[in-house]
């Protein structure tokens, strides 16, 4: 009886793990699609300025990753200045674009690192996403390739 259960487990476990992997890949692609769509909406509503910047006077200023996340999850004005309330107002009519920043399905992290070069850093254990503000690129902070051979960082 025990040997039969062992044989069944040996057959079923790899099949189950393959489905889990495919589910993570699908979730990652969907999260990226949603975030990228919201970046485009943000850009449209903020006169071409992408998340990761605020306009003060006539100067375009970069913001830290914590403010970048707030630009997605709180309302903002046309200059990218974020409200302290989750509710849009006359002074901050745009957004929020996301309820919360999603977790990277491969490492379970929702932190964002603002980077100059897109390259996965698996040692950054609190970082799920890489954002290059100059080009508004968002990528997974995951090394390796998926079940079809596509590199995660190139999703």
C-alpha positions, -999 to +999 in steps of 0.1 A: +000+000+000+028+024+009+046+017-023+015+024-043+011+058-026+048+065-033+044+057-070+013+079-072+030+108-055+060+104-079+036+107-108+013+135-095+038+158-078+057+169-109+024+175-127+011+196-098+043+216-096+042+223-133+007+238-129+018+259-100+047+273-121+023+280-150-001+298-126+028+320-113+038+328-149+002+338-158-001+359-126+032+377-133+021+385-169-013+398-158+002+419-130+026+434-155-002+441-179-023+459-153+007+480-139+018+490-174-018+500-183-019+521-152+014+537-160+000+548-194-032+562-178-010+581-152+011+595-180-020+606-200-035+624-169-002+640-159+007+657-192+032+630-202+050+628-169+054+592-158+052+579-122+085+584-104+086+622-109+069+653-095+069+687-111+078+716-087+076+750-103+089+741-137+114+715-125+110+678-130+122+660-098+127+623-093+111+608-062+120+578-040+104+544-044+081+550-015+066+580-033+064+561-065+043+535-048+021+562-034+017+577-069+000+544-078-020+539-046-031+574-037-047+603-057-024+629-071-026+663-088-014+670-123+022+676-110+024+641-094+021+654-058+003+627-038-026+633-014-026+619+021-061+606+016-072+576-005-102+596-018-097+618-049-105+655-043-106+687-063-070+693-056-059+657-062-083+643-088-062+616-105-059+580-093-055+559-073-044+536-100-039+505-079-055+494-046-020+482-035+011+472-054+008+435-063+032+409-051+057+393-075+043+358-078+078+343-078+093+359-047+061+371-029+074+407-026+057+439-036+085+463-030+098+484-059+133+494-067+140+523-090+169+513-112+190+527-139+195+493-155+170+465-156+187+435-141+172+410-117+188+410-082+175+379-063+196+390-033+172+420-029+148+400-007+122+427-003+121+438-039+094+423-062+096+448-090+122+469-109+112+502-123+132+523-147+116+558-144+134+573-174+116+548-197+086+539-174+096+502-177+084+479-150+098+443-147+099+414-124+128+411-100+132+374-108+161+356-124+157+326-147+133+316-174+098+303-176+085+269-188+086+281-224+122+294-221+113+331-219+135+351-195+114+365-166+131+399-167+120+403-203+083+397-196 
